[in-house]
Amino acid sequence: MHSSAWYNLGLLLRDEGPMASREVADCFKAASVIKGMEFISSLFFIYKHTMFYFISL
């Protein structure tokens, strides 16, 4: 799942007016959480492949 999809959905819903404000906030929150998970996932990927390199030496 991509954070940009949730962000863009939030932008679309924002144009719907004040009745959609809760959904907009939820979309932006989801985008933020997923973006943080993508960063952590990339760090784990680097760590995993670095450890594999040192173990295989």
MOJOPE-V674837 format. One record per residue. RES is the residue in one letter. PHI is phi in degrees with one decimal (999 if undefined). Layout:
BEGIN
RES|PHI, RES|PHI
END
This chain:
BEGIN
M|999, H|-105.0, S|-65.0, S|-65.7, A|-65.6, W|-66.9, Y|-63.0, N|-65.4, L|-62.5, G|-61.5, L|-64.4, L|-64.6, L|-67.0, R|-60.5, D|-73.4, E|-74.7, G|109.9, P|-66.9, M|-67.6, A|-99.6, S|-62.2, R|-67.0, E|-65.3, V|-61.7, A|-61.3, D|-63.6, C|-65.6, F|-66.0, K|-65.6, A|-60.7, A|-60.9, S|-65.9, V|-64.1, I|-65.8, K|-60.5, G|-64.6, M|-68.1, E|-63.2, F|-64.6, I|-63.3, S|-61.8, S|-67.9, L|-65.1, F|-63.3, F|-61.0, I|-63.5, Y|-60.9, K|-61.7, H|-74.7, T|-68.7, M|-64.8, F|-61.2, Y|-62.7, F|-70.4, I|-70.5, S|-81.4, L|-72.9
END
